Amino acid sequence: MIVEIEKDVLDSILKLSRIKLIFSGDEDKVQSGCIEEVCGILIGKKKKGKILIDEVKKVENVANSRFLFEISPYDLYNAYDYAQKMNKDVIGIFHSHPHGSANPSSLDAKGIKETGLVWMIVGKDDVKAFLYDDKLNKIIELKIKVK
């Protein structure tokens, strides 16, 4: 299965996922700040074996963690409500792995299976998308095509 994503949406996801730097008191000293996972909701349409993503809604990571993310039920509800009003679907979620690869962790694997949504993961060096395939009874990596 293919995930088609608008270039500007992917650019937004990458921009949101970057490491933030914090200036200490001296301008000549820059320290890396608390690098937390960021997350968002992917919106678009499913059509004939393709998944089309044309919007991303950044949401707060209420876990405030460097290694975990959690989307608030309020943000999730608002995303579903927005998508319905726009005649679109919530396709999935994205989150970052600022300290590692774009491969799913064991917690990610559980979430992928339980939600049935596409999970796009931004690692230090790559972006990957995953979905649980009921017929194969396993998580599959999806091909990402930038439009």
N, CA and C of each residue as an Amber inpcrd file, in Angstrom:
protein
   441
   0.8430000  -1.1760000   0.0000000   0.0000000   0.0000000   0.0000000
   0.8910000   1.2440000   0.0000000   0.3960000   2.3060000  -0.6340000
   1.1630000   3.5340000  -0.7790000   0.5180000   4.6520000   0.0380000
   1.3570000   5.4580000   0.6750000   0.9180000   6.6780000   1.3310000
   1.4000000   7.8310000   0.4720000   0.4700000   8.5980000  -0.0690000
   0.8290000   9.8010000  -0.8160000   0.6540000  10.9850000   0.1130000
   1.6880000  11.8010000   0.2020000   1.6480000  12.9480000   1.0990000
   2.0560000  14.1980000   0.3340000   1.3280000  15.2640000   0.5520000
   1.6600000  16.5390000  -0.0750000   3.0220000  17.0040000   0.4450000
   3.8430000  17.5500000  -0.4480000   5.1920000  17.9910000  -0.0790000
   5.1670000  19.0080000   1.0610000   4.2480000  19.9690000   0.9990000
   4.2050000  20.9840000   2.0520000   3.7950000  20.3860000   3.4010000
   2.9950000  19.3190000   3.3870000   2.6140000  18.6480000   4.6310000
   3.8270000  17.9220000   5.2130000   4.5750000  17.2240000   4.3690000
   5.7870000  16.5570000   4.8500000   6.7910000  17.5820000   5.3620000
   6.9380000  18.6970000   4.6590000   7.8420000  19.7610000   5.1170000
   7.4210000  20.2700000   6.4940000   6.1140000  20.4160000   6.7190000
   5.6120000  20.8640000   8.0260000   5.9430000  19.8530000   9.1180000
   5.7690000  18.5700000   8.7990000   6.0820000  17.5200000   9.7780000
   7.5630000  17.5530000  10.1300000   8.4110000  17.6840000   9.1190000
   9.8540000  17.7260000   9.3750000  10.2310000  18.9680000  10.1830000
   9.6180000  20.0930000   9.8730000   9.8990000  21.3260000  10.6120000
   9.4860000  21.1820000  12.0770000   8.3190000  20.6060000  12.3150000
   7.8370000  20.4170000  13.6790000   8.7120000  19.4520000  14.4740000
   9.3850000  18.5440000  13.7890000  10.1470000  17.4820000  14.4520000
  11.5980000  17.8520000  14.7460000  12.0390000  19.0140000  14.3380000
  13.4470000  19.3840000  14.5220000  13.8010000  19.5800000  15.9770000
  15.0780000  19.3830000  16.2490000  15.6190000  19.5990000  17.5950000
  15.6240000  21.0900000  17.8820000  15.2160000  21.4560000  19.0540000
  15.2130000  22.8520000  19.4570000  16.4820000  23.1490000  20.2420000
  17.0120000  24.3310000  20.0360000  18.1880000  24.7590000  20.7750000
  17.8030000  25.8740000  21.7300000  18.4030000  25.8490000  22.8900000
  18.1300000  26.8780000  23.8920000  19.4170000  27.6510000  24.1200000
  19.3230000  28.9680000  24.0800000  20.4870000  29.7960000  24.3610000
  20.6380000  29.8970000  25.8690000  21.8560000  29.6320000  26.3380000
  22.1220000  29.8610000  27.7530000  22.2740000  31.3690000  27.9110000
  22.6840000  31.8490000  29.0430000  22.8170000  33.2950000  29.2590000
  23.7510000  33.9630000  28.2640000  24.7940000  33.2780000  27.8270000
  25.7450000  33.8270000  26.8670000  25.3220000  33.4490000  25.4590000
  25.3270000  34.4420000  24.5660000  24.9170000  34.1590000  23.1930000
  25.9020000  33.2430000  22.4750000  27.1440000  33.2150000  22.9610000
  28.1280000  32.3620000  22.2910000  28.0390000  30.9080000  22.7330000
  27.2010000  30.6180000  23.7070000  27.0250000  29.2440000  24.1810000
  25.6200000  28.7780000  23.8510000  25.5370000  27.7550000  23.0650000
  24.2240000  27.1910000  22.7350000  24.1830000  25.7710000  23.2690000
  23.1560000  25.4610000  24.0150000  23.0030000  24.1120000  24.5580000
  21.7590000  23.4920000  23.9730000  21.8160000  22.2000000  23.7750000
  20.5930000  21.6040000  23.2690000  19.5890000  21.5330000  24.3970000
  18.3620000  21.8390000  24.0370000  17.3020000  21.8770000  25.0270000
  16.7300000  20.5010000  25.2830000  15.6940000  20.4790000  26.0640000
  14.9860000  19.2310000  26.3200000  14.3340000  18.8010000  25.0090000
  14.8040000  17.7380000  24.4430000  14.3270000  17.2920000  23.1390000
  13.2110000  16.2880000  23.3720000  11.9950000  16.7580000  23.2160000
  10.8390000  15.9050000  23.4650000  10.2540000  15.4160000  22.1500000
   9.5670000  14.3100000  22.2300000   8.8430000  13.8360000  21.0540000
   7.7340000  14.8230000  20.7370000   7.5210000  15.0490000  19.4480000
   6.3900000  15.8660000  18.9980000   5.4190000  14.9490000  18.2710000
   4.1770000  15.3930000  18.1840000   3.1820000  14.5330000  17.5440000
   2.1220000  15.3690000  16.8560000   1.4040000  14.7180000  15.9610000
   0.3430000  15.3870000  15.2310000  -0.5930000  14.3700000  14.6060000
  -1.6390000  14.8840000  14.0110000  -2.6680000  14.0400000  13.4190000
  -2.6850000  14.2640000  11.9100000  -2.6900000  13.1710000  11.1650000
  -2.6620000  13.2030000   9.7040000  -4.0890000  13.1040000   9.1670000
  -4.4270000  14.0180000   8.2600000  -5.7860000  14.0890000   7.7260000
  -5.7440000  13.9840000   6.2100000  -6.7100000  13.2750000   5.6420000
  -6.7760000  13.1200000   4.1950000  -7.9010000  12.1930000   3.7910000
  -7.6200000  11.3260000   2.8080000  -8.6200000  10.3940000   2.2780000
  -7.9810000   9.0480000   1.9560000  -8.7790000   7.9960000   2.0310000
  -8.3690000   6.6780000   1.5580000  -9.1000000   6.4290000   0.2460000
  -8.3290000   6.1050000  -0.8100000  -8.9350000   5.8710000  -2.1250000
  -8.2310000   4.7320000  -2.8400000  -8.9660000   3.7110000  -3.2120000
  -8.4900000   2.6300000  -4.0730000  -7.0660000   2.1650000  -3.7620000
  -6.8450000   1.6970000  -2.5710000  -5.5430000   1.1530000  -2.2100000
  -4.4770000   2.1950000  -1.9360000  -4.8560000   3.4710000  -1.9590000
  -3.9230000   4.5500000  -1.6490000  -4.4280000   5.3210000  -0.4470000
  -3.4920000   5.8330000   0.2870000  -3.8110000   6.6960000   1.4090000
  -3.2520000   8.0730000   1.0590000  -4.1310000   9.0690000   1.0180000
  -3.7320000  10.4180000   0.6390000  -3.7260000  11.3090000   1.8760000
  -2.5940000  11.9210000   2.1670000  -2.4800000  12.8210000   3.3110000
  -2.2560000  14.2230000   2.7750000  -3.1770000  15.1420000   3.1300000
  -3.0240000  16.5010000   2.6370000  -3.0440000  17.5600000   3.7390000
  -3.1210000  17.1120000   4.9970000  -3.0630000  18.0480000   6.1220000
  -2.4420000  17.3750000   7.3330000  -1.8260000  18.1940000   8.1600000
  -1.3360000  17.7170000   9.4490000  -1.7630000  18.7260000  10.5000000
  -2.2490000  18.2280000  11.6060000  -2.6190000  19.0750000  12.7340000
  -1.6550000  18.7570000  13.8760000  -0.8050000  19.7310000  14.2050000
   0.0930000  19.5150000  15.3310000  -0.7250000  19.5350000  16.6070000
  -0.4160000  18.6270000  17.4920000  -1.0740000  18.5810000  18.7940000
  -0.0050000  18.5340000  19.8650000  -0.3950000  18.9090000  21.0530000
   0.5480000  18.9040000  22.1680000   0.8260000  17.4700000  22.6130000
   2.0810000  17.2000000  22.9000000   2.4430000  15.9300000  23.5130000
   2.2060000  16.0740000  25.0070000   1.0720000  15.5820000  25.4800000
   0.7380000  15.7550000  26.8910000   1.5820000  14.8610000  27.8020000
   2.3580000  13.9560000  27.2240000   3.2590000  13.1330000  28.0270000
   4.4890000  13.9350000  28.4430000   4.7870000  15.0380000  27.7310000
   5.9830000  15.8410000  28.0190000   7.2040000  14.9520000  28.2500000
   7.4760000  14.1080000  27.2870000   8.5230000  13.1060000  27.4470000
   9.4940000  13.1410000  26.2800000  10.7320000  12.7820000  26.5650000
  11.7310000  12.6470000  25.5170000  11.5600000  11.3300000  24.7650000
  10.8290000  10.3840000  25.3410000  10.7600000   9.0510000  24.7600000
   9.3420000   8.5180000  24.5650000   8.3310000   9.2950000  24.9030000
   6.9390000   8.8620000  24.7590000   6.1080000  10.0190000  24.2190000
   4.9780000   9.6830000  23.6200000   4.0340000  10.7330000  23.2610000
   2.6350000  10.2820000  23.6400000   1.7900000  11.2680000  23.8790000
   0.3840000  11.0070000  24.1720000  -0.4270000  12.1790000  23.6320000
  -1.4270000  11.8700000  22.8430000  -2.3190000  12.8880000  22.2980000
  -3.5370000  12.9690000  23.2000000  -3.9070000  14.1900000  23.5800000
  -5.0570000  14.3320000  24.4750000  -6.3440000  13.9360000  23.7480000
  -7.2890000  13.3690000  24.4920000  -8.5860000  13.0240000  23.8920000
  -9.2650000  14.2540000  23.2820000  -9.0600000  15.4200000  23.8750000
  -9.6380000  16.6640000  23.3660000  -9.1010000  16.9650000  21.9630000
  -7.7650000  16.8850000  21.7790000  -7.1720000  17.1280000  20.4650000
  -7.6220000  16.0850000  19.4440000  -7.7200000  14.8540000  19.8750000
  -8.1530000  13.7830000  18.9730000  -9.6040000  14.0050000  18.5340000
 -10.4570000  14.3400000  19.4790000 -11.8580000  14.6300000  19.1550000
 -11.9440000  15.7860000  18.1600000 -11.1980000  16.8580000  18.4270000
 -11.2260000  18.0210000  17.5320000 -10.7520000  17.6680000  16.1240000
  -9.7520000  16.7990000  16.0210000  -9.2550000  16.3820000  14.7000000
 -10.3230000  15.5970000  13.9460000 -10.9910000  14.6720000  14.6310000
 -12.0600000  13.9040000  13.9770000 -13.2170000  14.8210000  13.5750000
 -13.5580000  15.7680000  14.4430000 -14.6290000  16.7060000  14.1400000
 -14.2540000  17.5730000  12.9300000 -13.0510000  18.0830000  12.9130000
 -12.5730000  18.9000000  11.7910000 -12.5850000  18.0950000  10.4880000
 -12.0260000  16.8930000  10.5380000 -11.9610000  16.0560000   9.3330000
 -13.3590000  15.7950000   8.7810000 -14.2930000  15.4990000   9.6460000
 -15.6700000  15.2300000   9.2010000 -16.2750000  16.4650000   8.5320000
 -16.0480000  17.6350000   9.1230000 -16.5760000  18.8760000   8.5420000
 -15.9670000  19.1680000   7.1740000 -14.7240000  18.7310000   6.9600000
 -14.0250000  18.9750000   5.6990000 -14.2300000  17.8330000   4.7090000
 -15.0850000  16.8550000   5.0750000 -15.3280000  15.6680000   4.2450000
 -14.0290000  14.8850000   4.0060000 -13.2570000  14.7600000   5.0710000
 -11.9950000  14.0150000   5.0370000 -12.0030000  13.0090000   6.1760000
 -10.8820000  12.3080000   6.3090000 -10.7340000  11.3000000   7.3580000
  -9.4800000  11.5650000   8.1830000  -9.5160000  11.1320000   9.4380000
  -8.2740000  11.0430000  10.2040000  -7.5840000   9.7920000   9.6940000
  -6.4350000   9.9870000   9.0630000  -5.6880000   8.8930000   8.4380000
  -4.7360000   8.2430000   9.4260000  -4.1520000   9.0680000  10.2840000
  -3.1800000   8.5150000  11.2100000  -2.5610000   9.5750000  12.0880000
  -1.4510000   9.2050000  12.6620000  -0.7130000  10.1190000  13.5330000
   0.7440000  10.1280000  13.0950000   1.4330000  11.1870000  13.4570000
   2.8800000  11.1780000  13.3000000   3.4850000  11.5080000  14.6500000
   4.6570000  11.0140000  14.8680000   5.4310000  11.4400000  16.0300000
   6.9010000  11.2770000  15.7070000   7.7050000  11.9120000  16.5210000
   9.1460000  11.8920000  16.2580000   9.8660000  10.9510000  17.2160000
  10.9810000  10.4730000  16.7450000  11.9420000   9.7370000  17.5640000
  13.2330000  10.5560000  17.5180000  13.3170000  11.6510000  18.2910000
  14.4710000  12.5440000  18.1790000  15.7900000  11.9030000  18.5800000
  15.7210000  10.7510000  19.2130000  16.9400000  10.0840000  19.6780000
  17.2310000   8.7860000  18.9360000  16.4380000   8.4660000  17.9180000
  16.6510000   7.1640000  17.2940000  16.0940000   7.0550000  15.8970000
  15.8780000   5.8310000  15.5010000  15.4510000   5.5290000  14.1360000
  13.9500000   5.7500000  13.9640000  13.5160000   5.6640000  12.7240000
  12.0940000   5.8170000  12.3960000  11.3410000   4.4940000  12.5060000
  11.9520000   3.4880000  13.0890000  11.2790000   2.2030000  13.2770000
  10.4160000   2.2390000  14.5340000   9.2980000   1.5200000  14.5270000
   8.4070000   1.5530000  15.6880000   9.0090000   0.8540000  16.9100000
   8.7910000   1.4770000  18.0590000   9.1570000   0.8460000  19.3280000
   8.0970000  -0.2040000  19.6480000   8.2800000  -0.9280000  20.7390000
   7.2730000  -1.9210000  21.1260000   5.9470000  -1.2320000  21.4880000
   6.0240000  -0.0480000  22.1050000   4.7950000   0.6970000  22.3990000
   4.1310000   1.1900000  21.1180000   4.9520000   1.6280000  20.1530000
   4.4070000   2.0410000  18.8540000   3.6950000   0.8700000  18.1840000
   4.3210000  -0.2910000  18.2020000   3.7310000  -1.4790000  17.5670000
   2.3600000  -1.7830000  18.1660000   2.2660000  -1.6470000  19.4690000
   0.9800000  -1.8790000  20.1420000  -0.0460000  -0.8490000  19.6680000
   0.3530000   0.4120000  19.5820000  -0.5490000   1.4680000  19.1340000
  -0.9690000   1.2990000  17.6860000  -0.0410000   0.8990000  16.8390000
  -0.3480000   0.6810000  15.4240000  -1.4260000  -0.3900000  15.2970000
  -1.2450000  -1.4600000  16.0340000  -2.2020000  -2.5760000  15.9660000
  -3.5600000  -2.1850000  16.5440000  -3.5570000  -1.4950000  17.6750000
  -4.8180000  -1.1780000  18.3570000  -5.6340000  -0.0980000  17.6570000
  -4.9760000   0.8860000  17.0490000  -5.7230000   2.0070000  16.4730000
  -6.1820000   1.7620000  15.0430000  -5.4430000   0.9470000  14.2950000
  -5.7670000   0.7520000  12.8900000  -5.4260000   1.9520000  12.0230000
  -4.7140000   2.9100000  12.5810000  -4.3230000   4.1210000  11.8640000
  -2.9070000   4.0000000  11.3130000  -2.6060000   4.8200000  10.3200000
  -1.2340000   4.9340000   9.8320000  -0.4150000   5.6320000  10.9100000
   0.7560000   5.1030000  11.1740000   1.6820000   5.7580000  12.0880000
   2.9000000   6.1680000  11.2800000   3.1240000   7.4760000  11.1820000
   4.2950000   8.0050000  10.5060000   5.2870000   8.3940000  11.6030000
   6.5070000   7.8870000  11.4650000   7.5270000   8.1390000  12.4820000
   8.6930000   8.8720000  11.8390000   9.0740000   9.9930000  12.4670000
  10.2120000  10.7830000  12.0150000  11.3830000  10.4620000  12.9300000
  12.3720000   9.7720000  12.3890000  13.5720000   9.4640000  13.1490000
  14.6470000  10.5060000  12.9000000  15.8270000  10.2610000  13.4420000
  16.9310000  11.2050000  13.2490000  17.3090000  11.3300000  11.7840000
  17.1760000  10.2500000  11.0160000  17.6670000  10.2470000   9.6390000
  16.6430000   9.7980000   8.5950000  15.4090000   9.5380000   8.9920000
  14.4660000   8.9620000   8.0350000  13.0300000   9.2220000   8.4770000
  12.1010000   9.0500000   7.5470000  10.6640000   9.1030000   7.8370000
  10.0680000   7.8160000   7.2810000   9.2990000   7.1140000   8.1130000
   8.6600000   5.8730000   7.6890000   7.2030000   5.8790000   8.1190000
   6.3950000   5.0730000   7.4300000   4.9790000   4.9510000   7.7650000
   4.6350000   3.4720000   7.9250000   3.7420000   3.1910000   8.8690000
   3.3830000   1.8110000   9.1900000   1.8800000   1.6900000   9.3820000
   1.3720000   0.4750000   9.1440000  -0.0400000   0.1610000   9.3060000
  -0.1470000  -1.3070000   9.6900000  -1.1550000  -1.6300000  10.4810000
  -1.3920000  -3.0290000  10.8230000  -2.2500000  -3.6580000   9.7400000
  -1.7980000  -4.7810000   9.2000000  -2.5340000  -5.5100000   8.1700000
  -3.2430000  -6.6920000   8.8340000  -4.5770000  -6.6150000   8.8990000
  -5.3760000  -7.6620000   9.5410000  -5.2230000  -9.0140000   8.8480000
  -5.1700000  -8.9960000   7.5280000  -5.0800000 -10.2450000   6.7700000
  -3.7500000 -10.9490000   7.0160000  -2.6770000 -10.1750000   7.0510000
  -1.3550000 -10.7550000   7.2940000  -1.0510000 -10.9180000   8.7770000
  -1.8800000 -10.2690000   9.6090000  -1.7010000 -10.2980000  11.0570000
  -0.3140000  -9.7900000  11.4680000   0.0910000  -8.6720000  10.8280000
   1.3760000  -8.0730000  11.1900000   1.4150000  -6.6070000  10.7650000
   2.3800000  -5.9050000  11.3020000   2.6020000  -4.5180000  10.9610000
   3.4120000  -4.4800000   9.6680000   2.9600000  -3.6460000   8.7330000
   3.6840000  -3.5280000   7.4690000   4.1790000  -2.0860000   7.3110000
   5.3180000  -1.9600000   6.6380000   5.8200000  -0.6350000   6.3080000
   5.2030000  -0.2130000   4.9770000   4.7420000   1.0080000   4.9140000
   4.1070000   1.5480000   3.7310000   5.1220000   2.3670000   2.9250000
   4.9730000   2.3450000   1.6380000   5.8110000   3.1940000   0.7860000
   5.2710000   4.6010000   0.8470000   6.1590000   5.5740000   1.0300000
   5.7650000   6.9820000   1.0750000   6.1050000   7.6240000  -0.2650000
   5.0920000   8.2340000  -0.8720000   5.2800000   8.9370000  -2.1390000
   4.9360000  10.4090000  -1.8970000   5.8780000  11.2950000  -2.1640000
   5.6700000  12.7300000  -1.9710000   5.1140000  13.3250000  -3.2460000
   3.9930000  14.0460000  -3.1300000   3.3550000  14.6630000  -4.2950000
   3.7340000  16.1230000  -4.4160000
